């Protein structure tokens, strides 16, 4: 059984781009509060990414699992990171199924 190396960074897709400036500082502070034992590598979210996405200030223009953070703060970024990096719930989270239901109506069944 392979173990997760603490030296390999975990990918964290961000939409619409990798955070910079004040937003990057919020991510750093939020990560510090989570006391993670691994590195995080923020990357620009792209269509088809297999990871959960944190959307800053606007929702992605493609279908994906994402948490929309309209008003970034350390608290809101921390909660979105907990959801994106694990199995925690986040009320802002929108799944692919939610998005498809909005387009095609209910019920949508994930296969």
MMTF fields as JSON, N, C-alpha, C and O atoms, coordinates in Angstrom:
{
  "mmtfVersion": "1.0.0",
  "mmtfProducer": "UNKNOWN",
  "numBonds": 443,
  "numAtoms": 444,
  "numGroups": 111,
  "numChains": 1,
  "numModels": 1,
  "chainsPerModel": [1],
  "groupsPerChain": [111],
  "chainIdList": ["A"],
  "bondAtomList": [4, 2, 8, 6, 12, 10, 16, 14, 20, 18, 24, 22, 28, 26, 32, 30, 36, 34, 40, 38, 44, 42, 48, 46, 52, 50, 56, 54, 60, 58, 64, 62, 68, 66, 72, 70, 76, 74, 80, 78, 84, 82, 88, 86, 92, 90, 96, 94, 100, 98, 104, 102, 108, 106, 112, 110, 116, 114, 120, 118, 124, 122, 128, 126, 132, 130, 136, 134, 140, 138, 144, 142, 148, 146, 152, 150, 156, 154, 160, 158, 164, 162, 168, 166, 172, 170, 176, 174, 180, 178, 184, 182, 188, 186, 192, 190, 196, 194, 200, 198, 204, 202, 208, 206, 212, 210, 216, 214, 220, 218, 224, 222, 228, 226, 232, 230, 236, 234, 240, 238, 244, 242, 248, 246, 252, 250, 256, 254, 260, 258, 264, 262, 268, 266, 272, 270, 276, 274, 280, 278, 284, 282, 288, 286, 292, 290, 296, 294, 300, 298, 304, 302, 308, 306, 312, 310, 316, 314, 320, 318, 324, 322, 328, 326, 332, 330, 336, 334, 340, 338, 344, 342, 348, 346, 352, 350, 356, 354, 360, 358, 364, 362, 368, 366, 372, 370, 376, 374, 380, 378, 384, 382, 388, 386, 392, 390, 396, 394, 400, 398, 404, 402, 408, 406, 412, 410, 416, 414, 420, 418, 424, 422, 428, 426, 432, 430, 436, 434, 440, 438],
  "bondOrderList": [1, 1, 1, 1, 1, 1, 1, 1, 1, 1, 1, 1, 1, 1, 1, 1, 1, 1, 1, 1, 1, 1, 1, 1, 1, 1, 1, 1, 1, 1, 1, 1, 1, 1, 1, 1, 1, 1, 1, 1, 1, 1, 1, 1, 1, 1, 1, 1, 1, 1, 1, 1, 1, 1, 1, 1, 1, 1, 1, 1, 1, 1, 1, 1, 1, 1, 1, 1, 1, 1, 1, 1, 1, 1, 1, 1, 1, 1, 1, 1, 1, 1, 1, 1, 1, 1, 1, 1, 1, 1, 1, 1, 1, 1, 1, 1, 1, 1, 1, 1, 1, 1, 1, 1, 1, 1, 1, 1, 1, 1],
  "groupList": [{"groupName": "UNK", "atomNameList": ["N", "CA", "C", "O"], "elementList": ["N", "C", "C", "O"], "formalChargeList": [0, 0, 0, 0], "bondAtomList": [1, 0, 2, 1, 3, 2], "bondOrderList": [1, 1, 2], "singleLetterCode": "X", "chemCompType": "L-PEPTIDE LINKING"}],
  "groupTypeList": [0, 0, 0, 0, 0, 0, 0, 0, 0, 0, 0, 0, 0, 0, 0, 0, 0, 0, 0, 0, 0, 0, 0, 0, 0, 0, 0, 0, 0, 0, 0, 0, 0, 0, 0, 0, 0, 0, 0, 0, 0, 0, 0, 0, 0, 0, 0, 0, 0, 0, 0, 0, 0, 0, 0, 0, 0, 0, 0, 0, 0, 0, 0, 0, 0, 0, 0, 0, 0, 0, 0, 0, 0, 0, 0, 0, 0, 0, 0, 0, 0, 0, 0, 0, 0, 0, 0, 0, 0, 0, 0, 0, 0, 0, 0, 0, 0, 0, 0, 0, 0, 0, 0, 0, 0, 0, 0, 0, 0, 0, 0],
  "groupIdList": [1, 2, 3, 4, 5, 6, 7, 8, 9, 10, 11, 12, 13, 14, 15, 16, 17, 18, 19, 20, 21, 22, 23, 24, 25, 26, 27, 28, 29, 30, 31, 32, 33, 34, 35, 36, 37, 38, 39, 40, 41, 42, 43, 44, 45, 46, 47, 48, 49, 50, 51, 52, 53, 54, 55, 56, 57, 58, 59, 60, 61, 62, 63, 64, 65, 66, 67, 68, 69, 70, 71, 72, 73, 74, 75, 76, 77, 78, 79, 80, 81, 82, 83, 84, 85, 86, 87, 88, 89, 90, 91, 92, 93, 94, 95, 96, 97, 98, 99, 100, 101, 102, 103, 104, 105, 106, 107, 108, 109, 110, 111],
  "secStructList": [7, 7, 7, 7, 7, 6, 6, 1, 7, 3, 3, 3, 3, 3, 3, 1, 1, 7, 7, 7, 2, 2, 2, 2, 2, 2, 2, 2, 2, 2, 2, 2, 2, 2, 6, 7, 1, 1, 7, 3, 3, 3, 3, 3, 7, 7, 6, 6, 7, 1, 1, 7, 3, 3, 3, 3, 1, 1, 7, 7, 1, 1, 7, 7, 7, 3, 3, 3, 3, 1, 1, 7, 7, 2, 2, 2, 2, 2, 2, 2, 2, 2, 2, 2, 2, 1, 1, 7, 7, 7, 6, 6, 3, 3, 7, 2, 2, 2, 2, 2, 2, 2, 2, 2, 7, 1, 7, 7, 7, 7, 7],
  "xCoordList": [0.839, 0.0, 0.887, 1.781, 0.629, 1.427, 0.938, -0.264, 1.879, 1.496, 1.68, 2.475, 0.951, 1.03, 2.262, 2.411, 3.131, 4.337, 4.0, 3.241, 4.565, 4.315, 5.146, 4.955, 6.076, 6.872, 6.243, 6.633, 5.288, 4.605, 3.435, 2.578, 3.4, 2.296, 0.968, 0.932, -0.113, -1.464, -1.92, -1.747, -2.495, -2.987, -4.271, -5.156, -4.369, -5.554, -5.935, -5.399, -6.874, -7.266, -8.076, -8.992, -7.705, -8.358, -8.882, -8.183, -10.122, -10.715, -10.959, -11.405, -10.706, -10.29, -8.787, -8.349, -7.974, -6.523, -5.893, -6.554, -4.627, -3.88, -3.929, -3.739, -4.181, -4.286, -2.964, -1.886, -3.078, -1.918, -2.261, -3.419, -1.279, -1.494, -2.255, -1.914, -3.304, -4.093, -4.788, -4.889, -5.271, -5.915, -4.923, -5.275, -3.692, -2.673, -2.393, -2.202, -2.365, -2.151, -3.284, -3.043, -4.526, -5.661, -5.473, -5.731, -5.028, -4.791, -3.691, -3.818, -2.622, -1.527, -1.995, -1.669, -2.756, -3.26, -4.23, -4.183, -5.107, -6.082, -5.372, -5.744, -4.363, -3.61, -2.941, -2.921, -2.392, -1.75, -2.714, -2.337, -3.962, -4.966, -5.384, -5.863, -5.209, -5.596, -4.547, -4.84, -3.344, -2.256, -2.078, -2.011, -2.001, -1.837, -0.404, 0.53, -0.232, 1.109, 1.628, 2.519, 1.081, 1.535, 1.491, 0.808, 2.228, 2.26, 1.053, 0.514, 0.638, -0.456, 0.11, 0.855, -0.258, 0.169, -1.059, -1.756, -1.334, -2.448, -2.132, -1.033, -3.095, -2.965, -4.234, -5.271, -4.153, -5.339, -6.259, -5.832, -7.512, -8.501, -8.795, -8.962, -8.855, -9.176, -10.277, -10.476, -10.976, -12.041, -11.477, -10.413, -12.192, -11.775, -10.875, -10.457, -10.562, -9.731, -10.431, -11.634, -9.694, -10.318, -10.471, -10.952, -10.068, -10.074, -11.22, -11.772, -11.568, -12.532, -11.874, -10.678, -12.67, -12.173, -12.661, -13.801, -11.79, -12.205, -12.347, -11.385, -13.557, -13.847, -13.867, -14.654, -13.01, -12.894, -13.686, -13.346, -14.728, -15.558, -16.493, -17.456, -16.259, -17.208, -17.124, -16.071, -18.267, -18.36, -17.643, -17.582, -17.106, -16.455, -17.422, -18.629, -16.872, -17.683, -17.659, -17.917, -17.348, -17.385, -17.929, -17.954, -18.358, -18.967, -17.871, -16.952, -17.994, -17.042, -17.601, -18.523, -17.037, -17.329, -16.568, -15.351, -17.274, -16.589, -17.285, -18.482, -16.498, -17.029, -16.8, -15.663, -17.897, -17.808, -17.585, -18.381, -16.488, -16.158, -16.33, -15.411, -17.528, -17.844, -17.065, -16.602, -16.923, -16.228, -15.078, -15.253, -13.901, -12.788, -12.349, -12.158, -12.198, -11.643, -10.89, -11.026, -10.111, -9.398, -10.398, -10.178, -11.497, -12.487, -13.128, -13.249, -13.545, -14.227, -13.273, -13.668, -12.044, -11.046, -10.726, -10.615, -10.577, -10.282, -11.369, -11.057, -12.638, -13.733, -13.768, -14.02, -13.52, -13.484, -12.311, -12.44, -11.172, -10.009, -10.291, -9.913, -10.955, -11.295, -12.156, -11.958, -13.105, -13.966, -13.166, -13.273, -12.368, -11.635, -10.576, -10.3, -9.989, -8.904, -9.373, -8.578, -10.637, -11.103, -12.565, -13.113, -13.199, -14.601, -15.502, -16.646, -15.008, -15.813, -16.921, -16.774, -18.01, -19.128, -18.884, -18.254, -19.386, -19.34, -20.627, -20.917, -21.399, -22.699, -22.561, -23.516, -21.406, -21.203, -20.876, -20.85, -20.626, -20.194, -21.302, -22.469, -20.905, -21.789, -21.141, -19.975, -21.893, -21.351, -21.733, -22.584, -21.101, -21.43, -22.912, -23.599, -23.401, -24.811, -25.702, -26.691, -25.372, -26.151, -26.192, -27.24, -25.045, -24.972, -25.817, -26.525, -25.748, -26.527, -28.023, -28.821, -28.414, -29.833, -30.329, -31.475, -29.472, -29.839, -30.039, -30.834, -29.318, -29.429, -30.572, -31.391, -30.63, -31.571, -32.788, -33.734, -32.789, -33.867, -33.594, -32.641, -34.445, -34.292, -35.12, -36.08, -34.823, -33.638, -32.476, -32.681, -31.302, -30.079, -29.453, -29.372, -29.018, -28.434, -26.964, -26.636, -26.101, -24.669, -24.356, -24.743, -23.656, -23.285, -21.854, -21.369],
  "yCoordList": [-1.172, 0.0, 1.239, 1.376, 2.14, 3.356, 4.385, 4.541, 5.077, 6.135, 7.483, 7.612, 8.481, 9.815, 10.51, 10.656, 10.93, 11.627, 13.058, 13.74, 13.504, 14.873, 15.865, 17.073, 15.379, 16.293, 16.557, 17.51, 15.747, 15.969, 16.92, 16.656, 18.038, 18.989, 18.443, 17.688, 18.837, 18.524, 19.652, 20.827, 19.3, 20.275, 20.913, 20.214, 22.232, 22.966, 23.927, 25.032, 23.505, 24.364, 25.577, 25.455, 26.748, 28.002, 28.626, 28.662, 29.116, 29.789, 31.242, 31.489, 32.203, 32.076, 31.967, 31.664, 32.203, 32.08, 31.826, 31.919, 31.51, 31.297, 32.593, 33.671, 32.506, 33.731, 34.494, 33.902, 35.812, 36.685, 37.767, 37.906, 38.517, 39.668, 39.325, 38.382, 40.115, 39.954, 38.596, 38.002, 38.095, 36.781, 35.684, 34.755, 35.784, 34.787, 34.811, 33.755, 35.983, 36.09, 35.423, 34.802, 35.545, 34.87, 33.353, 32.664, 32.835, 31.395, 30.939, 29.895, 31.709, 31.341, 31.299, 30.369, 32.306, 32.348, 31.198, 30.567, 30.928, 29.84, 28.493, 27.659, 28.273, 27.017, 26.873, 25.783, 27.967, 27.938, 27.542, 26.827, 27.999, 27.64, 26.181, 25.612, 25.571, 24.168, 23.195, 22.012, 23.665, 22.821, 21.558, 20.451, 21.734, 20.6, 20.099, 20.884, 18.794, 18.212, 17.967, 17.141, 18.677, 18.551, 19.929, 20.844, 20.044, 21.285, 21.355, 20.33, 22.574, 22.797, 23.582, 24.545, 23.152, 23.866, 24.441, 23.712, 25.746, 26.352, 26.392, 26.773, 25.999, 26.043, 26.659, 26.686, 27.147, 27.689, 26.537, 25.57, 26.635, 25.603, 25.619, 26.68, 24.441, 24.307, 23.277, 22.405, 23.392, 22.449, 21.036, 20.793, 20.112, 18.717, 18.349, 17.196, 19.303, 19.008, 17.965, 18.071, 16.961, 15.938, 16.348, 15.564, 17.566, 18.024, 18.992, 19.589, 19.138, 20.162, 21.53, 21.691, 22.506, 23.839, 24.851, 24.779, 25.796, 26.951, 28.106, 28.499, 28.644, 29.755, 31.054, 31.207, 31.975, 33.243, 34.325, 34.694, 34.82, 35.942, 35.652, 36.396, 34.601, 34.249, 32.758, 32.133, 32.21, 30.772, 30.419, 31.238, 29.211, 28.77, 28.776, 28.602, 28.978, 28.966, 27.588, 27.458, 26.575, 25.189, 24.337, 24.773, 23.13, 22.247, 21.589, 20.963, 21.746, 21.146, 21.231, 22.001, 20.435, 20.582, 21.818, 21.902, 22.766, 23.974, 24.589, 24.4, 25.331, 26.133, 27.59, 28.023, 28.344, 29.755, 30.587, 30.547, 31.339, 32.233, 33.658, 34.233, 34.211, 35.535, 36.648, 37.582, 36.548, 37.57, 36.907, 36.482, 36.812, 36.1, 36.703, 37.912, 35.816, 36.146, 34.897, 33.833, 35.023, 33.846, 32.745, 31.584, 33.095, 32.093, 31.418, 30.194, 32.205, 31.615, 30.767, 29.723, 31.2, 30.41, 29.129, 28.064, 29.218, 28.029, 26.968, 25.795, 27.367, 26.407, 25.814, 24.62, 26.634, 26.132, 25.166, 24.164, 25.468, 24.579, 23.239, 22.191, 23.266, 22.005, 21.138, 19.925, 21.751, 21.01, 20.515, 19.351, 21.403, 21.059, 19.982, 19.174, 19.974, 19.031, 17.753, 16.833, 17.685, 16.52, 16.251, 16.527, 15.712, 15.334, 16.217, 15.85, 17.373, 18.275, 18.893, 19.061, 19.225, 19.872, 21.38, 21.956, 22.004, 23.45, 23.86, 23.392, 24.736, 25.143, 25.811, 25.826, 26.354, 27.001, 26.02, 26.394, 24.767, 23.781, 23.49, 23.325, 23.434, 23.067, 21.884, 21.949, 20.815, 19.631, 19.625, 20.398, 18.755, 18.567, 18.21, 18.715, 17.345, 16.952, 18.169, 18.329, 19.039, 20.274, 21.133, 21.659, 21.266, 22.096, 21.503, 22.233, 20.191, 19.542, 19.615, 19.76, 19.515, 19.662, 21.068, 21.238, 22.068, 23.429, 23.604, 24.437, 22.822, 22.902, 22.041, 22.508, 20.787, 19.819, 19.552, 18.911, 20.029, 19.745, 18.47, 17.741, 18.221, 17.027, 15.9, 16.185, 14.672, 14.208, 13.919, 13.497, 14.149, 13.755, 12.666, 12.786, 11.62, 10.494, 10.362, 10.309, 10.311, 10.16, 8.678, 7.859, 8.338, 6.938, 6.682, 5.561],
  "zCoordList": [0.0, 0.0, 0.0, 0.835, -0.948, -1.063, -0.052, 0.165, 0.556, 1.488, 0.81, -0.121, 1.274, 0.716, 1.281, 2.494, 0.387, 0.813, 1.212, 0.524, 2.32, 2.757, 1.955, 2.094, 1.108, 0.301, -1.063, -1.736, -1.486, -2.751, -2.512, -1.668, -3.264, -3.046, -3.57, -4.542, -2.914, -3.368, -4.278, -3.953, -5.404, -6.372, -5.843, -5.349, -5.945, -5.526, -6.653, -6.732, -7.54, -8.661, -8.179, -7.366, -8.71, -8.362, -9.65, -10.663, -9.6, -10.75, -10.381, -9.26, -11.223, -12.613, -12.812, -13.922, -11.78, -11.932, -10.575, -9.54, -10.593, -9.355, -8.549, -9.112, -7.238, -6.443, -6.375, -6.326, -6.373, -6.227, -5.211, -4.816, -4.798, -3.917, -2.655, -1.942, -2.387, -1.164, -1.108, -0.035, -2.254, -2.264, -1.887, -1.16, -2.375, -2.03, -0.53, 0.074, 0.075, 1.517, 2.289, 3.325, 1.792, 2.438, 2.388, 3.375, 1.25, 1.113, 2.066, 2.705, 2.165, 3.076, 4.527, 5.265, 4.926, 6.301, 6.559, 7.614, 5.594, 5.752, 5.849, 6.674, 5.023, 5.072, 6.433, 7.005, 6.952, 8.264, 9.361, 10.29, 9.268, 10.274, 10.183, 11.164, 9.017, 8.85, 9.379, 9.555, 9.63, 10.144, 9.305, 9.84, 7.985, 7.083, 7.135, 7.299, 6.995, 7.02, 5.61, 5.415, 4.623, 3.242, 2.574, 3.035, 1.492, 0.729, -0.196, -0.613, -0.511, -1.456, -2.627, -2.448, -3.831, -5.023, -5.732, -6.437, -5.553, -6.268, -7.767, -8.168, -8.575, -10.03, -10.606, -9.943, -11.827, -12.492, -12.847, -13.477, -12.449, -12.757, -14.256, -14.858, -14.838, -16.254, -16.429, -15.584, -17.525, -17.841, -17.866, -18.436, -17.248, -17.223, -16.064, -15.954, -15.192, -14.031, -13.159, -12.919, -12.684, -11.84, -10.378, -9.561, -10.048, -8.666, -8.401, -9.325, -7.124, -6.72, -6.877, -6.633, -7.288, -7.618, -6.586, -6.126, -6.224, -5.438, -6.42, -7.079, -6.508, -7.419, -6.625, -5.69, -6.996, -6.29, -7.029, -8.153, -6.397, -6.826, -7.988, -8.176, -8.784, -9.845, -10.135, -10.009, -10.526, -10.789, -12.091, -13.009, -12.174, -13.409, -14.589, -14.422, -15.783, -16.991, -17.658, -18.854, -16.87, -17.323, -16.178, -15.027, -16.502, -15.506, -14.667, -15.195, -13.339, -12.414, -11.0, -10.734, -10.097, -8.674, -8.193, -8.36, -7.602, -7.139, -5.934, -5.713, -5.163, -4.058, -4.43, -4.617, -4.536, -4.892, -3.635, -2.697, -3.632, -2.527, -3.063, -3.646, -2.852, -3.407, -2.727, -3.382, -1.416, -0.636, 0.116, 1.259, -0.509, 0.114, 1.448, 1.583, 2.419, 3.729, 4.181, 3.576, 5.222, 5.725, 6.073, 5.729, 6.752, 7.145, 5.94, 5.913, 4.936, 3.781, 2.942, 2.424, 2.806, 2.058, 2.815, 2.208, 4.134, 4.945, 4.769, 4.564, 4.847, 4.702, 3.302, 3.143, 2.288, 0.915, 0.721, 0.018, 1.344, 1.239, 1.909, 1.386, 3.067, 3.746, 2.83, 2.758, 2.134, 1.204, -0.01, -0.397, -0.602, -1.821, -1.585, -2.472, -0.401, -0.113, 0.585, 0.778, 0.961, 1.693, 1.483, 0.415, 2.499, 2.419, 3.271, 3.541, 3.695, 4.516, 3.675, 2.465, 4.314, 3.631, 3.565, 4.452, 2.512, 2.375, 1.676, 0.575, 2.315, 1.769, 0.405, -0.37, 0.106, -1.193, -2.299, -3.471, -1.942, -2.941, -3.949, -3.592, -5.203, -6.299, -7.008, -7.399, -7.171, -7.83, -9.304, -9.743, -10.046, -11.462, -11.591, -12.479, -10.708, -10.742, -10.537, -11.252, -9.568, -9.346, -10.606, -10.978, -11.251, -12.453, -13.576, -14.271, -13.758, -14.816, -14.531, -15.457, -13.258, -12.899, -13.247, -13.663, -13.078, -13.434, -14.93, -15.363, -15.713, -17.17, -17.693, -18.485, -17.252, -17.81, -16.94, -17.396, -15.693, -14.773, -13.991, -14.267, -13.017, -12.17, -12.748, -13.464, -12.496, -11.776, -12.737, -13.875, -12.265, -12.967, -12.12, -10.898, -12.761, -12.041, -12.432, -13.617, -11.455, -11.693, -11.858, -11.024, -12.931, -13.195, -12.833, -12.987]
}
